[in-house]
């Protein structure tokens, strides 16, 4: 009999059936446990980034950051030469002052109109009294002339004075109408000047904004990358100057 113990075929088959389920269970445990962690040899770190671009065009006068420099939100990164923008702001400010003066002038004219209307009406009332006297005088000299107590020359002079007073009254009445109508004209011109003032004020606010855009600040915390900004370079609106990478939001791919 051999030193190796021999088992009957039935015993071997039973042992095999007992081992196979155990191996299957171990394989399942390894598969599902391994799903919570992975290993790879081609992974890399990436992060979303923010491109920083100017909102106005101009020549760069200062670049205050370097590549790979860590910056904080609000930190000044780049400055554009602001001399043209300051001049534009001063011009816009002068336009606002002129427009305000124009509105104020029309307001003053409008405020004067009631007094001018009252004055024109008073003149017409005076004309009525003068005209009444001229009519009475003309009638008296006409009667005197008809009865022979007065001369024709005196009658003609009185009639001429009456005609002159009638003409003066007509002129004064026309002046009153023009003064009343001028109030409406002045109000229309005032409204137009107010519109010009609003336009000038909007241009002034835009000029202030444009001046503020010459200083470009970091919108977020991050590290500088892709920096193309160089002192003396002319930049255009919307052209990226650099990128900011928020390392706190980096992730593995």
Buried (B, 14 or more C-beta within 10 A) or exposed (E): EEEEEEEEEEEEEEEEEEEEEEEEEEEEEEEEEEEEEEEEEEEEEEBEBBEBEBEBBBEBBEBBBEEEBEBEEEEEBBBBBBEBBBEBBEEBBEBBEEBBEBBEBBBEBBEEBEEBBEEBBEBBEEBEEBBEEBBEBBBBBBEBBEEEEBEEEBBBBBBEBBEEBBEBBEEBBEBBEEBBEBBEBBBEBBEEBBEBBEEBBEBBEEBBEBBEBBBBBBEBBBBBEBBEBEEEEEBEEEEBBBBBBBEEEEEEE
